[in-house]
Amino acid sequence: MMDAVYLGKPYASDTHGNVVALDTQHGEVVWKAQFTKANGQDNENGTGRLLAFAAFLLLLAVCALVAELRKPLDKRGWVVVASLASVFFGFDNFFVAHAGNLFKPIEYMSAMLLMVGVLSALGSLLLATFCESFRSEAKRCAEQASTLKLVWFLCSGAFIALAQTCGCLSFSLDEANSGPNQSVVVANVPLVGFFFYMYSRETLSRQQIMGCFLIMAGVIYMSGLLSHPADDQSVLQDRSFLWICVSCGFYAASIITIRLAGEADLPSRPKTVSIVFLSGLLGFILLRLLLSDGSYICVLSPATLVWPLFNALASMLGLFSVVVSYEVPDSKAALATAIIDSNSVPMCILNFILLGKVPNMSKLIGMIMVLLGCSLASLKSEANEMYKVLPSYPVETAT
């Protein structure tokens, strides 16, 4: 047999033409498939139907976002917009996970981030050419945004790119524990909450705090971290966990800078374009330099381009929803972050609708906890309505 690499895992061809994936730790065959012309045709047809249905569901989410954006700023529900951001990032994770069955994960991420940069650049160019309102928004943003605000824009994109790169480094070191490790991302909720409490004395009501903890607990429970066997940690596992913690720190920093740059009087579209473009371009460069072997080019071939295309659109819509959710005057950064981090729930729902994968009991319980937390957090108390802090100003200048 001749060894090779497929999806980041060693594989080999046996004497019957089957492709088998090998468990290098135990020397066992963990996956086996026979590729025939008929099999490939069936997979292609199934993938086409899957993408078409996923695109339809993504369009429904876009319609819901447009309906919310048509409302005046003070009438928008920031919980609704943050929930839509979670849905879009759920699509993002779904495409990444399913494309991992077709491409090497690192190469696919490289291609997807490159597509994010290209689409944001082309989209902004088209809007600037044919849309007068976008030109006026960009001009207003350039005239009114201070140098500090522009720095926040750039830092937001850079922090997102660094967070994605650190997450990919963690995954490449320890794929087996990638699920439990991803639960570490909810640690950015108290980090963000503590920062804005110190910066602008932003507080949560009792039910919002309870909802926030329910969401965090549900995400951790869904990840399988609590039921994960406590095996001896190897050096690679320790390094993987360290990288995911660093990734969490960068994500928290990106949320803080997005919020600081998110004044309501600055238009959303130019802000989002600058953040998305920088995060996509810098993320691609970092992955290309550190992890990619250059085979991402095959992902961008005409036959497979649809995967990174839809994935990039979902990622861009998610980031746009994040920016919009933080613009609402009475939004709470910590709670919005917790809702956005619950994107594992829409991903599980997509797996059930599109792939027929029934979630296990731990995921169902975690989903219920997250949904209860979001419902509880959306309730408003009279005491909380009397206290509103602008998202970008310290407490001494708040009105």
TORKOL-4160 file (C-alpha; in steps of 0.2 Angstrom, whole numbers, padded with zeros to 4 digits, m for minus):
399
<pt num="1" X="0000" Y="0000" Z="0000"/>
<pt num="2" X="0006" Y="0018" Z="m0003"/>
<pt num="3" X="0003" Y="0030" Z="0011"/>
<pt num="4" X="m0004" Y="0048" Z="0008"/>
<pt num="5" X="m0014" Y="0061" Z="0017"/>
<pt num="6" X="m0033" Y="0065" Z="0016"/>
<pt num="7" X="m0042" Y="0077" Z="0026"/>
<pt num="8" X="m0027" Y="0079" Z="0037"/>
<pt num="9" X="m0027" Y="0061" Z="0041"/>
<pt num="10" X="m0016" Y="0047" Z="0035"/>
<pt num="11" X="m0024" Y="0035" Z="0023"/>
<pt num="12" X="m0019" Y="0022" Z="0011"/>
<pt num="13" X="m0026" Y="0011" Z="m0004"/>
<pt num="14" X="m0028" Y="m0007" Z="m0001"/>
<pt num="15" X="m0027" Y="m0020" Z="m0015"/>
<pt num="16" X="m0046" Y="m0019" Z="m0019"/>
<pt num="17" X="m0045" Y="m0001" Z="m0023"/>
<pt num="18" X="m0053" Y="0005" Z="m0007"/>
<pt num="19" X="m0047" Y="0020" Z="0003"/>
<pt num="20" X="m0045" Y="0018" Z="0021"/>
<pt num="21" X="m0041" Y="0031" Z="0035"/>
<pt num="22" X="m0029" Y="0025" Z="0048"/>
<pt num="23" X="m0029" Y="0028" Z="0067"/>
<pt num="24" X="m0010" Y="0032" Z="0069"/>
<pt num="25" X="m0012" Y="0030" Z="0088"/>
<pt num="26" X="m0019" Y="0013" Z="0088"/>
<pt num="27" X="m0015" Y="0007" Z="0071"/>
<pt num="28" X="m0033" Y="0004" Z="0067"/>
<pt num="29" X="m0044" Y="0007" Z="0052"/>
<pt num="30" X="m0057" Y="0020" Z="0057"/>
<pt num="31" X="m0065" Y="0024" Z="0040"/>
<pt num="32" X="m0066" Y="0015" Z="0023"/>
<pt num="33" X="m0074" Y="0020" Z="0007"/>
<pt num="34" X="m0074" Y="0013" Z="m0011"/>
<pt num="35" X="m0074" Y="0026" Z="m0024"/>
<pt num="36" X="m0083" Y="0021" Z="m0040"/>
<pt num="37" X="m0090" Y="0031" Z="m0054"/>
<pt num="38" X="m0108" Y="0028" Z="m0049"/>
<pt num="39" X="m0104" Y="0032" Z="m0031"/>
<pt num="40" X="m0096" Y="0048" Z="m0035"/>
<pt num="41" X="m0111" Y="0053" Z="m0046"/>
<pt num="42" X="m0123" Y="0050" Z="m0031"/>
<pt num="43" X="m0112" Y="0060" Z="m0020"/>
<pt num="44" X="m0112" Y="0074" Z="m0032"/>
<pt num="45" X="m0131" Y="0074" Z="m0034"/>
<pt num="46" X="m0133" Y="0073" Z="m0015"/>
<pt num="47" X="m0121" Y="0088" Z="m0012"/>
<pt num="48" X="m0130" Y="0098" Z="m0025"/>
<pt num="49" X="m0147" Y="0096" Z="m0016"/>
<pt num="50" X="m0139" Y="0099" Z="0000"/>
<pt num="51" X="m0131" Y="0116" Z="m0005"/>
<pt num="52" X="m0147" Y="0121" Z="m0014"/>
<pt num="53" X="m0157" Y="0118" Z="0002"/>
<pt num="54" X="m0144" Y="0126" Z="0013"/>
<pt num="55" X="m0144" Y="0141" Z="0002"/>
<pt num="56" X="m0163" Y="0142" Z="0003"/>
<pt num="57" X="m0162" Y="0142" Z="0022"/>
<pt num="58" X="m0148" Y="0155" Z="0022"/>
<pt num="59" X="m0160" Y="0166" Z="0011"/>
<pt num="60" X="m0173" Y="0165" Z="0024"/>
<pt num="61" X="m0161" Y="0171" Z="0038"/>
<pt num="62" X="m0156" Y="0185" Z="0026"/>
<pt num="63" X="m0174" Y="0190" Z="0024"/>
<pt num="64" X="m0177" Y="0190" Z="0043"/>
<pt num="65" X="m0161" Y="0201" Z="0045"/>
<pt num="66" X="m0167" Y="0213" Z="0032"/>
<pt num="67" X="m0184" Y="0214" Z="0040"/>
<pt num="68" X="m0176" Y="0219" Z="0057"/>
<pt num="69" X="m0164" Y="0232" Z="0048"/>
<pt num="70" X="m0180" Y="0241" Z="0041"/>
<pt num="71" X="m0185" Y="0246" Z="0059"/>
<pt num="72" X="m0178" Y="0262" Z="0066"/>
<pt num="73" X="m0162" Y="0259" Z="0077"/>
<pt num="74" X="m0171" Y="0262" Z="0093"/>
<pt num="75" X="m0184" Y="0249" Z="0089"/>
<pt num="76" X="m0173" Y="0235" Z="0084"/>
<pt num="77" X="m0171" Y="0220" Z="0095"/>
<pt num="78" X="m0153" Y="0218" Z="0098"/>
<pt num="79" X="m0157" Y="0200" Z="0105"/>
<pt num="80" X="m0165" Y="0196" Z="0088"/>
<pt num="81" X="m0150" Y="0203" Z="0078"/>
<pt num="82" X="m0138" Y="0194" Z="0090"/>
<pt num="83" X="m0148" Y="0178" Z="0087"/>
<pt num="84" X="m0147" Y="0180" Z="0068"/>
<pt num="85" X="m0128" Y="0182" Z="0070"/>
<pt num="86" X="m0128" Y="0166" Z="0079"/>
<pt num="87" X="m0138" Y="0158" Z="0065"/>
<pt num="88" X="m0126" Y="0164" Z="0052"/>
<pt num="89" X="m0111" Y="0158" Z="0061"/>
<pt num="90" X="m0120" Y="0141" Z="0063"/>
<pt num="91" X="m0121" Y="0141" Z="0044"/>
<pt num="92" X="m0103" Y="0145" Z="0044"/>
<pt num="93" X="m0098" Y="0131" Z="0055"/>
<pt num="94" X="m0110" Y="0119" Z="0046"/>
<pt num="95" X="m0101" Y="0123" Z="0029"/>
<pt num="96" X="m0084" Y="0121" Z="0037"/>
<pt num="97" X="m0088" Y="0104" Z="0045"/>
<pt num="98" X="m0097" Y="0097" Z="0030"/>
<pt num="99" X="m0083" Y="0103" Z="0018"/>
<pt num="100" X="m0071" Y="0094" Z="0029"/>
<pt num="101" X="m0077" Y="0078" Z="0022"/>
<pt num="102" X="m0072" Y="0084" Z="0005"/>
<pt num="103" X="m0056" Y="0094" Z="0007"/>
<pt num="104" X="m0042" Y="0096" Z="0019"/>
<pt num="105" X="m0048" Y="0107" Z="0033"/>
<pt num="106" X="m0034" Y="0120" Z="0034"/>
<pt num="107" X="m0034" Y="0122" Z="0015"/>
<pt num="108" X="m0052" Y="0124" Z="0015"/>
<pt num="109" X="m0051" Y="0138" Z="0028"/>
<pt num="110" X="m0037" Y="0146" Z="0018"/>
<pt num="111" X="m0048" Y="0146" Z="0002"/>
<pt num="112" X="m0064" Y="0152" Z="0012"/>
<pt num="113" X="m0054" Y="0167" Z="0020"/>
<pt num="114" X="m0047" Y="0172" Z="0003"/>
<pt num="115" X="m0065" Y="0171" Z="m0004"/>
<pt num="116" X="m0070" Y="0183" Z="0011"/>
<pt num="117" X="m0057" Y="0195" Z="0006"/>
<pt num="118" X="m0061" Y="0195" Z="m0012"/>
<pt num="119" X="m0080" Y="0196" Z="m0010"/>
<pt num="120" X="m0079" Y="0210" Z="0002"/>
<pt num="121" X="m0068" Y="0220" Z="m0010"/>
<pt num="122" X="m0079" Y="0216" Z="m0025"/>
<pt num="123" X="m0095" Y="0220" Z="m0015"/>
<pt num="124" X="m0089" Y="0236" Z="m0009"/>
<pt num="125" X="m0083" Y="0241" Z="m0027"/>
<pt num="126" X="m0100" Y="0237" Z="m0034"/>
<pt num="127" X="m0109" Y="0246" Z="m0020"/>
<pt num="128" X="m0098" Y="0261" Z="m0023"/>
<pt num="129" X="m0101" Y="0261" Z="m0041"/>
<pt num="130" X="m0119" Y="0258" Z="m0042"/>
<pt num="131" X="m0126" Y="0263" Z="m0025"/>
<pt num="132" X="m0127" Y="0282" Z="m0021"/>
<pt num="133" X="m0132" Y="0278" Z="m0002"/>
<pt num="134" X="m0116" Y="0267" Z="0000"/>
<pt num="135" X="m0105" Y="0281" Z="m0007"/>
<pt num="136" X="m0113" Y="0294" Z="0005"/>
<pt num="137" X="m0111" Y="0282" Z="0020"/>
<pt num="138" X="m0093" Y="0279" Z="0016"/>
<pt num="139" X="m0089" Y="0297" Z="0014"/>
<pt num="140" X="m0098" Y="0301" Z="0030"/>
<pt num="141" X="m0089" Y="0287" Z="0039"/>
<pt num="142" X="m0072" Y="0294" Z="0033"/>
<pt num="143" X="m0076" Y="0312" Z="0038"/>
<pt num="144" X="m0084" Y="0308" Z="0055"/>
<pt num="145" X="m0073" Y="0294" Z="0061"/>
<pt num="146" X="m0059" Y="0299" Z="0072"/>
<pt num="147" X="m0042" Y="0291" Z="0070"/>
<pt num="148" X="m0045" Y="0281" Z="0085"/>
<pt num="149" X="m0061" Y="0274" Z="0077"/>
<pt num="150" X="m0051" Y="0269" Z="0062"/>
<pt num="151" X="m0038" Y="0260" Z="0073"/>
<pt num="152" X="m0053" Y="0251" Z="0081"/>
<pt num="153" X="m0059" Y="0245" Z="0064"/>
<pt num="154" X="m0042" Y="0239" Z="0059"/>
<pt num="155" X="m0039" Y="0230" Z="0076"/>
<pt num="156" X="m0056" Y="0221" Z="0075"/>
<pt num="157" X="m0051" Y="0213" Z="0058"/>
<pt num="158" X="m0034" Y="0209" Z="0064"/>
<pt num="159" X="m0040" Y="0201" Z="0080"/>
<pt num="160" X="m0053" Y="0191" Z="0071"/>
<pt num="161" X="m0039" Y="0184" Z="0059"/>
<pt num="162" X="m0028" Y="0180" Z="0074"/>
<pt num="163" X="m0042" Y="0171" Z="0083"/>
<pt num="164" X="m0046" Y="0161" Z="0067"/>
<pt num="165" X="m0027" Y="0156" Z="0065"/>
<pt num="166" X="m0025" Y="0151" Z="0083"/>
<pt num="167" X="m0041" Y="0141" Z="0082"/>
<pt num="168" X="m0034" Y="0132" Z="0067"/>
<pt num="169" X="m0017" Y="0129" Z="0075"/>
<pt num="170" X="m0027" Y="0121" Z="0090"/>
<pt num="171" X="m0037" Y="0110" Z="0078"/>
<pt num="172" X="m0021" Y="0104" Z="0069"/>
<pt num="173" X="m0013" Y="0099" Z="0085"/>
<pt num="174" X="m0027" Y="0089" Z="0092"/>
<pt num="175" X="m0042" Y="0085" Z="0081"/>
<pt num="176" X="m0049" Y="0072" Z="0093"/>
<pt num="177" X="m0053" Y="0085" Z="0107"/>
<pt num="178" X="m0058" Y="0100" Z="0095"/>
<pt num="179" X="m0076" Y="0099" Z="0100"/>
<pt num="180" X="m0073" Y="0100" Z="0119"/>
<pt num="181" X="m0059" Y="0113" Z="0116"/>
<pt num="182" X="m0071" Y="0124" Z="0106"/>
<pt num="183" X="m0082" Y="0126" Z="0122"/>
<pt num="184" X="m0068" Y="0137" Z="0129"/>
<pt num="185" X="m0074" Y="0151" Z="0117"/>
<pt num="186" X="m0088" Y="0155" Z="0130"/>
<pt num="187" X="m0075" Y="0162" Z="0141"/>
<pt num="188" X="m0075" Y="0178" Z="0131"/>
<pt num="189" X="m0092" Y="0182" Z="0139"/>
<pt num="190" X="m0086" Y="0186" Z="0156"/>
<pt num="191" X="m0070" Y="0194" Z="0148"/>
<pt num="192" X="m0081" Y="0206" Z="0138"/>
<pt num="193" X="m0093" Y="0209" Z="0152"/>
<pt num="194" X="m0080" Y="0213" Z="0164"/>
<pt num="195" X="m0072" Y="0225" Z="0152"/>
<pt num="196" X="m0088" Y="0235" Z="0149"/>
<pt num="197" X="m0092" Y="0235" Z="0167"/>
<pt num="198" X="m0076" Y="0244" Z="0171"/>
<pt num="199" X="m0076" Y="0255" Z="0155"/>
<pt num="200" X="m0094" Y="0261" Z="0155"/>
<pt num="201" X="m0102" Y="0253" Z="0171"/>
<pt num="202" X="m0113" Y="0242" Z="0159"/>
<pt num="203" X="m0123" Y="0230" Z="0170"/>
<pt num="204" X="m0136" Y="0216" Z="0167"/>
<pt num="205" X="m0152" Y="0213" Z="0176"/>
<pt num="206" X="m0155" Y="0197" Z="0186"/>
<pt num="207" X="m0164" Y="0188" Z="0172"/>
<pt num="208" X="m0151" Y="0193" Z="0160"/>
<pt num="209" X="m0137" Y="0187" Z="0171"/>
<pt num="210" X="m0147" Y="0170" Z="0173"/>
<pt num="211" X="m0150" Y="0169" Z="0154"/>
<pt num="212" X="m0131" Y="0172" Z="0151"/>
<pt num="213" X="m0126" Y="0158" Z="0163"/>
<pt num="214" X="m0139" Y="0147" Z="0155"/>
<pt num="215" X="m0132" Y="0150" Z="0138"/>
<pt num="216" X="m0114" Y="0147" Z="0143"/>
<pt num="217" X="m0119" Y="0131" Z="0152"/>
<pt num="218" X="m0128" Y="0125" Z="0137"/>
<pt num="219" X="m0114" Y="0128" Z="0125"/>
<pt num="220" X="m0102" Y="0119" Z="0137"/>
<pt num="221" X="m0114" Y="0104" Z="0140"/>
<pt num="222" X="m0117" Y="0103" Z="0121"/>
<pt num="223" X="m0098" Y="0102" Z="0118"/>
<pt num="224" X="m0096" Y="0086" Z="0128"/>
<pt num="225" X="m0083" Y="0094" Z="0139"/>
<pt num="226" X="m0091" Y="0087" Z="0155"/>
<pt num="227" X="m0092" Y="0070" Z="0149"/>
<pt num="228" X="m0075" Y="0069" Z="0140"/>
<pt num="229" X="m0064" Y="0055" Z="0147"/>
<pt num="230" X="m0050" Y="0062" Z="0158"/>
<pt num="231" X="m0036" Y="0054" Z="0148"/>
<pt num="232" X="m0017" Y="0058" Z="0151"/>
<pt num="233" X="m0014" Y="0075" Z="0143"/>
<pt num="234" X="0000" Y="0074" Z="0130"/>
<pt num="235" X="0011" Y="0089" Z="0126"/>
<pt num="236" X="0001" Y="0091" Z="0109"/>
<pt num="237" X="m0015" Y="0092" Z="0119"/>
<pt num="238" X="m0009" Y="0104" Z="0131"/>
<pt num="239" X="m0002" Y="0115" Z="0117"/>
<pt num="240" X="m0019" Y="0113" Z="0108"/>
<pt num="241" X="m0028" Y="0119" Z="0123"/>
<pt num="242" X="m0016" Y="0134" Z="0125"/>
<pt num="243" X="m0019" Y="0139" Z="0107"/>
<pt num="244" X="m0038" Y="0139" Z="0109"/>
<pt num="245" X="m0037" Y="0149" Z="0125"/>
<pt num="246" X="m0026" Y="0162" Z="0115"/>
<pt num="247" X="m0040" Y="0161" Z="0101"/>
<pt num="248" X="m0053" Y="0165" Z="0114"/>
<pt num="249" X="m0043" Y="0180" Z="0120"/>
<pt num="250" X="m0042" Y="0187" Z="0102"/>
<pt num="251" X="m0061" Y="0184" Z="0100"/>
<pt num="252" X="m0064" Y="0194" Z="0116"/>
<pt num="253" X="m0053" Y="0208" Z="0110"/>
<pt num="254" X="m0062" Y="0209" Z="0093"/>
<pt num="255" X="m0079" Y="0210" Z="0101"/>
<pt num="256" X="m0072" Y="0224" Z="0112"/>
<pt num="257" X="m0065" Y="0234" Z="0098"/>
<pt num="258" X="m0080" Y="0231" Z="0087"/>
<pt num="259" X="m0091" Y="0238" Z="0101"/>
<pt num="260" X="m0079" Y="0253" Z="0103"/>
<pt num="261" X="m0080" Y="0256" Z="0085"/>
<pt num="262" X="m0099" Y="0254" Z="0084"/>
<pt num="263" X="m0106" Y="0271" Z="0086"/>
<pt num="264" X="m0123" Y="0272" Z="0080"/>
<pt num="265" X="m0120" Y="0288" Z="0070"/>
<pt num="266" X="m0107" Y="0279" Z="0059"/>
<pt num="267" X="m0115" Y="0268" Z="0045"/>
<pt num="268" X="m0114" Y="0249" Z="0047"/>
<pt num="269" X="m0110" Y="0245" Z="0029"/>
<pt num="270" X="m0093" Y="0254" Z="0028"/>
<pt num="271" X="m0088" Y="0248" Z="0045"/>
<pt num="272" X="m0092" Y="0230" Z="0041"/>
<pt num="273" X="m0083" Y="0230" Z="0024"/>
<pt num="274" X="m0067" Y="0236" Z="0032"/>
<pt num="275" X="m0067" Y="0223" Z="0046"/>
<pt num="276" X="m0072" Y="0209" Z="0035"/>
<pt num="277" X="m0059" Y="0213" Z="0021"/>
<pt num="278" X="m0045" Y="0214" Z="0034"/>
<pt num="279" X="m0050" Y="0199" Z="0043"/>
<pt num="280" X="m0052" Y="0188" Z="0027"/>
<pt num="281" X="m0036" Y="0194" Z="0019"/>
<pt num="282" X="m0025" Y="0194" Z="0035"/>
<pt num="283" X="m0032" Y="0177" Z="0040"/>
<pt num="284" X="m0028" Y="0170" Z="0023"/>
<pt num="285" X="m0010" Y="0176" Z="0024"/>
<pt num="286" X="m0007" Y="0169" Z="0041"/>
<pt num="287" X="m0014" Y="0152" Z="0037"/>
<pt num="288" X="m0004" Y="0152" Z="0021"/>
<pt num="289" X="0012" Y="0156" Z="0030"/>
<pt num="290" X="0010" Y="0145" Z="0045"/>
<pt num="291" X="m0001" Y="0130" Z="0041"/>
<pt num="292" X="m0006" Y="0129" Z="0022"/>
<pt num="293" X="0004" Y="0118" Z="0010"/>
<pt num="294" X="m0004" Y="0128" Z="m0005"/>
<pt num="295" X="m0016" Y="0115" Z="m0011"/>
<pt num="296" X="m0031" Y="0127" Z="m0007"/>
<pt num="297" X="m0030" Y="0131" Z="m0025"/>
<pt num="298" X="m0040" Y="0115" Z="m0029"/>
<pt num="299" X="m0054" Y="0121" Z="m0017"/>
<pt num="300" X="m0056" Y="0137" Z="m0028"/>
<pt num="301" X="m0058" Y="0127" Z="m0044"/>
<pt num="302" X="m0075" Y="0130" Z="m0053"/>
<pt num="303" X="m0082" Y="0113" Z="m0048"/>
<pt num="304" X="m0080" Y="0116" Z="m0029"/>
<pt num="305" X="m0080" Y="0135" Z="m0028"/>
<pt num="306" X="m0098" Y="0135" Z="m0022"/>
<pt num="307" X="m0092" Y="0128" Z="m0005"/>
<pt num="308" X="m0081" Y="0143" Z="0000"/>
<pt num="309" X="m0093" Y="0155" Z="m0009"/>
<pt num="310" X="m0108" Y="0150" Z="0002"/>
<pt num="311" X="m0097" Y="0149" Z="0017"/>
<pt num="312" X="m0089" Y="0166" Z="0015"/>
<pt num="313" X="m0107" Y="0174" Z="0013"/>
<pt num="314" X="m0113" Y="0166" Z="0029"/>
<pt num="315" X="m0097" Y="0172" Z="0038"/>
<pt num="316" X="m0099" Y="0190" Z="0031"/>
<pt num="317" X="m0117" Y="0191" Z="0036"/>
<pt num="318" X="m0113" Y="0184" Z="0053"/>
<pt num="319" X="m0100" Y="0198" Z="0056"/>
<pt num="320" X="m0112" Y="0211" Z="0049"/>
<pt num="321" X="m0125" Y="0206" Z="0061"/>
<pt num="322" X="m0113" Y="0207" Z="0075"/>
<pt num="323" X="m0109" Y="0225" Z="0071"/>
<pt num="324" X="m0127" Y="0229" Z="0069"/>
<pt num="325" X="m0132" Y="0221" Z="0086"/>
<pt num="326" X="m0119" Y="0232" Z="0095"/>
<pt num="327" X="m0126" Y="0248" Z="0088"/>
<pt num="328" X="m0142" Y="0246" Z="0097"/>
<pt num="329" X="m0141" Y="0259" Z="0111"/>
<pt num="330" X="m0147" Y="0247" Z="0125"/>
<pt num="331" X="m0138" Y="0232" Z="0119"/>
<pt num="332" X="m0128" Y="0222" Z="0132"/>
<pt num="333" X="m0111" Y="0217" Z="0126"/>
<pt num="334" X="m0109" Y="0202" Z="0138"/>
<pt num="335" X="m0126" Y="0195" Z="0134"/>
<pt num="336" X="m0125" Y="0198" Z="0115"/>
<pt num="337" X="m0108" Y="0189" Z="0115"/>
<pt num="338" X="m0116" Y="0174" Z="0124"/>
<pt num="339" X="m0130" Y="0173" Z="0112"/>
<pt num="340" X="m0118" Y="0174" Z="0097"/>
<pt num="341" X="m0107" Y="0161" Z="0104"/>
<pt num="342" X="m0122" Y="0149" Z="0105"/>
<pt num="343" X="m0120" Y="0145" Z="0086"/>
<pt num="344" X="m0118" Y="0127" Z="0090"/>
<pt num="345" X="m0137" Y="0126" Z="0092"/>
<pt num="346" X="m0142" Y="0132" Z="0074"/>
<pt num="347" X="m0128" Y="0121" Z="0068"/>
<pt num="348" X="m0136" Y="0106" Z="0076"/>
<pt num="349" X="m0153" Y="0111" Z="0069"/>
<pt num="350" X="m0145" Y="0112" Z="0052"/>
<pt num="351" X="m0137" Y="0095" Z="0054"/>
<pt num="352" X="m0154" Y="0088" Z="0058"/>
<pt num="353" X="m0164" Y="0096" Z="0044"/>
<pt num="354" X="m0151" Y="0094" Z="0030"/>
<pt num="355" X="m0142" Y="0078" Z="0035"/>
<pt num="356" X="m0154" Y="0069" Z="0046"/>
<pt num="357" X="m0142" Y="0068" Z="0060"/>
<pt num="358" X="m0152" Y="0067" Z="0076"/>
<pt num="359" X="m0143" Y="0075" Z="0091"/>
<pt num="360" X="m0139" Y="0065" Z="0106"/>
<pt num="361" X="m0146" Y="0068" Z="0123"/>
<pt num="362" X="m0132" Y="0080" Z="0129"/>
<pt num="363" X="m0134" Y="0091" Z="0114"/>
<pt num="364" X="m0153" Y="0091" Z="0116"/>
<pt num="365" X="m0152" Y="0096" Z="0134"/>
<pt num="366" X="m0138" Y="0109" Z="0130"/>
<pt num="367" X="m0150" Y="0116" Z="0116"/>
<pt num="368" X="m0164" Y="0118" Z="0128"/>
<pt num="369" X="m0153" Y="0127" Z="0140"/>
<pt num="370" X="m0147" Y="0139" Z="0127"/>
<pt num="371" X="m0165" Y="0143" Z="0120"/>
<pt num="372" X="m0171" Y="0145" Z="0138"/>
<pt num="373" X="m0156" Y="0157" Z="0141"/>
<pt num="374" X="m0160" Y="0167" Z="0126"/>
<pt num="375" X="m0179" Y="0168" Z="0130"/>
<pt num="376" X="m0175" Y="0173" Z="0148"/>
<pt num="377" X="m0162" Y="0186" Z="0142"/>
<pt num="378" X="m0175" Y="0194" Z="0130"/>
<pt num="379" X="m0186" Y="0199" Z="0145"/>
<pt num="380" X="m0185" Y="0217" Z="0150"/>
<pt num="381" X="m0187" Y="0223" Z="0168"/>
<pt num="382" X="m0193" Y="0240" Z="0172"/>
<pt num="383" X="m0177" Y="0243" Z="0182"/>
<pt num="384" X="m0167" Y="0239" Z="0168"/>
<pt num="385" X="m0176" Y="0250" Z="0156"/>
<pt num="386" X="m0172" Y="0265" Z="0166"/>
<pt num="387" X="m0153" Y="0262" Z="0164"/>
<pt num="388" X="m0146" Y="0263" Z="0146"/>
<pt num="389" X="m0128" Y="0266" Z="0142"/>
<pt num="390" X="m0122" Y="0271" Z="0125"/>
<pt num="391" X="m0111" Y="0257" Z="0118"/>
<pt num="392" X="m0095" Y="0267" Z="0114"/>
<pt num="393" X="m0093" Y="0280" Z="0128"/>
<pt num="394" X="m0087" Y="0279" Z="0146"/>
<pt num="395" X="m0099" Y="0281" Z="0160"/>
<pt num="396" X="m0095" Y="0299" Z="0164"/>
<pt num="397" X="m0101" Y="0305" Z="0147"/>
<pt num="398" X="m0116" Y="0293" Z="0146"/>
<pt num="399" X="m0133" Y="0301" Z="0145"/>
